[in-house]
Amino acid sequence: MKSKKIEKLSEDFINLSNEEKQEFVKMVRTHWPDWECEKYENPKTTIANVKELQEKMVQLCIDFISEYELDDIQEVRFSADMLQESKKCGKWTAATDSFIDVYGFQTDEDGLETRRIIGEYY
């Protein structure tokens, strides 16, 4: 059974403009809890490993947009799962699903810069 509070919030959200929805999501994103996963116990992977992976991925994006002189890409969102299965083969296999979304900014009809999707690949 939905609470009245949640019902009202849902109704209010649905009635927002797209711009207001985006603004709302930005505001609540920092307060969003991670309900999906418990902490991995005794991981071999360290925070230093995670940091290094992030640094390499960001640098790869920077090198790529520089190599192809792409001046519209502002944001890249990427996901890959079942990586251990592909690791066994030493290359990306069908077991590993991945997606990538690429975003940029464009000026809208009101002269405001807005985030827009350039492309996505699944």
C-alpha positions in Angstrom: 0.0 0.0 0.0 1.4 3.4 -1.0 1.6 6.0 1.6 -0.3 9.3 0.9 3.0 11.2 1.1 4.6 9.1 -1.6 1.4 9.3 -3.7 1.4 13.1 -3.5 5.2 13.3 -4.3 4.7 11.1 -7.3 1.8 13.1 -8.6 3.7 16.4 -8.0 6.7 15.0 -9.9 4.7 13.8 -12.8 3.2 17.3 -13.2 6.6 19.0 -13.3 8.0 20.2 -16.6 11.0 18.3 -18.0 13.3 21.1 -16.9 11.9 21.0 -13.4 12.2 17.2 -13.3 15.9 17.5 -14.2 16.4 20.2 -11.5 14.7 18.0 -8.9 16.7 14.9 -9.8 20.0 16.9 -9.5 18.9 18.1 -6.1 18.0 14.6 -4.7 20.7 12.6 -6.4 23.2 13.4 -3.6 20.8 12.1 -1.0 19.9 8.9 -2.9 20.8 5.8 -0.9 22.3 2.7 -2.5 19.7 0.0 -1.7 20.9 -2.5 -4.2 24.2 -3.8 -2.8 25.7 -4.6 0.5 29.4 -4.0 0.9 31.7 -6.7 -0.6 33.6 -8.4 2.2 37.4 -8.5 2.0 37.7 -7.5 -1.6 41.0 -8.0 -3.4 40.3 -4.8 -5.3 41.5 -1.7 -3.3 40.2 1.9 -3.5 43.5 2.7 -5.1 42.7 0.2 -7.8 39.3 1.8 -8.3 40.8 5.2 -8.5 43.4 4.1 -11.0 40.7 2.5 -13.2 38.7 5.7 -13.1 41.8 7.8 -14.0 42.6 5.5 -16.9 39.0 5.5 -18.2 38.8 9.3 -18.0 42.2 9.7 -19.7 41.0 7.3 -22.5 38.0 9.5 -23.0 40.1 12.7 -23.2 42.6 11.0 -25.6 39.8 9.8 -27.8 38.0 13.2 -28.1 41.4 14.8 -28.7 42.4 12.3 -31.4 39.1 12.7 -33.3 38.9 16.5 -32.5 35.4 16.0 -31.0 34.3 19.2 -29.4 30.8 18.3 -28.5 31.3 15.5 -26.0 30.9 16.7 -22.4 29.9 13.6 -20.6 30.2 9.8 -21.0 28.3 7.2 -19.1 29.5 3.6 -19.4 28.7 0.3 -17.9 30.0 -3.2 -18.4 29.0 -6.4 -16.5 30.2 -10.0 -16.2 33.7 -8.8 -16.8 35.3 -12.0 -15.2 33.7 -14.1 -18.0 35.4 -12.1 -20.7 38.6 -12.0 -18.6 38.8 -15.8 -19.0 38.9 -15.3 -22.8 41.2 -12.3 -22.7 38.8 -10.3 -24.7 35.2 -9.0 -24.8 32.8 -11.9 -25.2 29.0 -12.2 -25.4 28.8 -12.8 -21.7 29.8 -9.2 -21.0 27.0 -6.7 -21.7 27.9 -3.1 -22.0 26.3 0.3 -22.8 27.6 3.8 -23.4 25.8 7.1 -23.5 27.4 10.3 -24.7 26.1 13.7 -23.9 26.9 17.3 -24.8 25.5 20.8 -24.3 23.6 22.8 -26.9 22.0 26.2 -26.7 18.2 25.9 -26.7 15.6 28.3 -28.2 15.8 30.4 -25.0 19.6 30.8 -25.3 20.3 28.5 -22.4 22.8 25.7 -22.6 21.1 22.4 -22.1 22.4 18.8 -21.7 21.5 16.7 -24.7 22.2 13.1 -25.7 24.5 12.8 -28.7 24.3 9.0 -28.9 24.0 5.8 -27.2 25.1 2.3 -28.0 24.0 -1.0 -26.3 
